[in-house]
Amino acid sequence: MDEKRIECPICLEPFEIPRGLPCLHNFCTKCLQWHIDHNSMGEEFACPVCRSLTTPPDTSLQPTSWATGFPVANVVCELMEVLSTQNKEKNNSSADDCEICLHQTNDRTEAIAFCKTCKLNLCENCSNTHSIGFPGHRLMLDKDSLGATSRNSCDGDEYPMCPTHKNATLDLFCLSCDTFICLKCTYGKHAACSQTHGNIKSIDVLAEEKMTTDHIQRVKFENGRDEMNQLLKNIEEAKTDLLLTKEKNAFQIDETVNTMIASLEKKRADGKASLEKAYDTRLKTLLKSSSIAQKRLTGLTQHILNLETNLKIKNNYEYICASKKSTAANEAVVDILLPEHFSVKSDLAFSMNPEFRLIFDRMQQFDIGNAFVVQGMDHEKMHWCKFKTPEKLAVTVYPADIITTKVEGIVNPTDGHLPPSGELSQNITQAAGPAVSAATKKVFRSRGQVNQLALSDTYITQAGNLDFKFIIHAVVPASEEDIIKCNGNKNLEKLISQTVSNTLCVANSLKLKSVALPPFSFSPAFAKFYANGYLQGILNFSKNFCANSTNTLREVHFVDSNVHATHYIQGVFKRHLKIIYISTCSTG
């Protein structure tokens, strides 16, 4: 007897209190009510099987009780009882009985084969007929293994039986619930999951997708492993080069300092200390990067081994299980990244700058690589450094009084209040005379902001008594209160860059050929961000304007009587701009 005749078409389970519709289709009472709740149209609903419109026998009932108004399908109930009796007899039969004969004629015939597709024991006649009628089914003819064969076993492309629906195989996978299911489960417990496209997948399809992904991951990890091997090799080479560079610089220092008089012995020791510090810092970075790369290499190698082991599993069920475990392990591992902007070769050649070779003539300072040591600096004398941007804008940094600079225009750094606002601003305003002071007040009044102007704002006045064409007044963050308003060092650097760029654009619009800017501040805590802002402002202006041959501004001077500030700016500019001239100048 066909078991499907006692299965509900909705839940695909044996009927529970079956109810019959006028179209002669039967359903469980609860399944029919669920269908009515979700598909009723007024006082009608469509049959889930034939789509015939059906009206409840008693429309006076609440719609939630319409299913109970349909008659119980007694014929179905009788069929269920008959099948239950046959199943009991079948369960009492020997494991060696032919299940087809027992099912059709209730006769017991000795089984000699087992159909691995249908999970049935077959006698000789039935196995012959079965192999002809179902040529794709696989028969196991070893009679001795019939009793030991488990119908829930999984071999090759076969899958275990569903623990809920005993006669269905677990050949599907629910991605929402992360579990194996059978086809019948998609109409029962996992009905809601199946309504979302792509939530239910065949194990074969899922295994094929996973294999493709794992193959790609293996190639990716292999490439990563090769990159890490190459990186480690480069690091080892860099360590050797670093040591050679250190030894070479140490030798040059020895050769230079040994020619000096005894009073220079301390300077030699300080120079070597600076070199050793630069070496130690860079070596520490390389060793740290080497450790990170080694850990990453070990992780990639282990993931590759896990993937290769999984890919050797032929059983798709076992493969998915193993792959899920290895995937969870892989997800727990995050990429170990090298430091941002890390380069094995960067900053290796920290050879002596030309200033060091001038030690025979002017023994003012050491400048080795990126580290500088100021020893007994003569404030009356300082180096003059001239640079050039990629667009040929000349930038000169030297110590001087901005009022005496030989340029066409100067920049007056002021805060947002009425000038003069600082010592330098006061000196410039007083030297320019009362006409300039009156002009600045007029500018403030014309803007309608008598109390304060915004940071990075600029305005222009004549130079008055000074030998310049114009004075460009720039509002800069000169006080700690202004710096705090910048909300962080990066914003401070950006604001300084914008101010420098604005002043240079104004100078260019005035058709000035040269302009001088003083450092806006030399607070040790913020010197780095000011200097970086100066550099970036120059580069931005140069890139946007100096590529044009009609640009008039060709020279920018950074001048200050503070030699420490001047030296610091020179150090920052040396690392990013092309040095075209270095000499010793006198500030007197």
Secondary structure, DSSP 8 states (H G I E B T S, - for coil): --GGGGB-TTT-SB-SSEEE-TTS-EEEHHHHHHHHHHH-BTTBEE-TTT--EE--S-TTS-GGGGGGGS-B-HHHHHHHHHHHHHHHHHHHS-TTB-HHHHHHT----B--EEETTTTEEE-HHHHHHHHHH-TTS-EE--GGGTTT--TT---TT---B-SSSTTSB--EEETTTTEEE-TGGGGTTTHHHHTSTTSEEEHHHHHHHHHHHHHHHHHHHHHHHHHHHHHHHHHHHHHHHHHHHHHHHHHHHHHHHTTS-GGGHHHHHHHHHHHHHHHHHHHHHHHHHHHHHHHHHHHHHHHHHHHHHHHT---HHHHHHHHHHHHHHHHT-------TT--TTTT----B-HHHHGGGT--SEEEETTEEEE-S--TTEEEEEEEE-TT--EEEEEE--GGG--SSEEEEEE-SSSS--SHHHHHHHHHH-HHHHHHHHHHHHHHT-SS---TT-EEEEE-TTSSSSEEEEEE---SHHHHHHT-SHHHHHHHHHHHHHHHHHHHHHTT-SEEEE--S---TTTHHHHHHHHHHHHHHHIIIIITSTT----EEEEEES-HHHHHHHHHHHHTTSEEEEEEEEE--
